[in-house]
Amino acid sequence: MAKSTSSDVLTLIRSLRSAYAATPTNLKIIDLYVVFAIATAVIQVVYMGIVGSFPFNSFLSGVLSCVGTAVLAVCLRIQVNKENKEFKDLPPERAFADFVLCNLVLHLVIMNFLG
């Protein structure tokens, strides 16, 4: 039974890889940015666990900045995706402008939280 499960997992991974190969390059770049933001948040949490969280506001600001940026990038990816029919009338330039403006507001709030 374990052999069929491992073959199912390998089949799933192959199908996901072949489906992702058809993804446009601009969406892959956004995906890479999301992975980078989440990895930075994980590194900050691990660092806090090892060293400590003396300036806790700084730790929270850093993690919330990374997670907020990742969420906004996922929203950008949804809006820029050509296969998404919900945002078909929204030009990619407008979606990117929204992303930049929301990131500006997010980081202004984060800087205010730092004190």
N, C-alpha and C positions, 0 to 999 in steps of 0.2 A: 504494500500500500504506500510506503514511503517513496518508492521509485516512481509511481504514477504522479505523486504530488510534486516531486522535483522536476519531472518532465513537464508538468503543467506550468510550473513557475518559469521554466526556460522558454516554453512556448509563449507565455504571457510577456516575458521580457523581449523576446524577438519581435512580437507583434507591436509592442509599444515603441521599440526602436525603429521599426519600419514606418510606423505612422508618424513618428516625430521627424523622420528624415524629410517628409513632405511639408514640414512647417516652414513658412517664409523666414528669411534671414532676420528681418527686423523683429519678429516675435522671439526668435532665438536669442537675440541680443538683450531683449527685455527680460527673458527668462534667466539669462546669466546675471543680469543686474539684481534680480530678486534673490537668486541663490547667494550672491555676494553679500547682500544686505542681511539675510538671515544668518549666514555664516559669521558675519561680524557680530551680530547679536549673541550668537552662541558662544563665541570667543570671549565676549565681555562677561557673560554669565559664568563661564568657567574660570575666568580670571578673578571674578568677585568671590567665587567659591574657594579659590586657592589663597588669595591674598587677603581678602576681607573687603568690607564695604563701608569704609570710614566715611567718605563723603557720599552718603546714600543718594542724595539728589543728583549727583553726577552720574552715578550708576543708572538710576532710573531714566535720566535724560538720554543717556547713550543708548540704552536698550529700546526705549520708546521711539527714539529717532530712527533707529534701524528698522524696527517693526512697522512704524508708520510709513516710512519710505517704501518698504516692501509692499504694503497694502496699496499705496498709491500707484506703484508700478504695476501691480496686478490689475488695478482699475484701468490704467493706460493700455495694458495688453488687451483687455476685453474690448475697449473702445476702438483700438486700431485693427483688430482682427477683421479681415474681410469676410470671413464666413459668418460672423455674428450679424444677424439681420436686424437686431434691435437698434444698433447705432449706424445703420447704413447711410443716413443723411448727415452724419457728423464727419466733417473732414478731419484727417489725421493731424493737421496743423492745429486745429482747435483742441483736439484731445491732448496734444502735447502742451499747448498753452495752459490748459486746465491743470495738467500734471505739474508744470513749473510753478504756477500760482499757488496750488495747494501745498506743494513742498515748501514754498516760501513762508506761507502761513504756519505750517507745521513747525518749521525750524525757528520762527519767531516765538512761538509758544514754548518750544523746548528751551530756547535761550532765556526766556522770562522765568521758566521754572528753575533754571540753574541759580538764579538769584543774583 
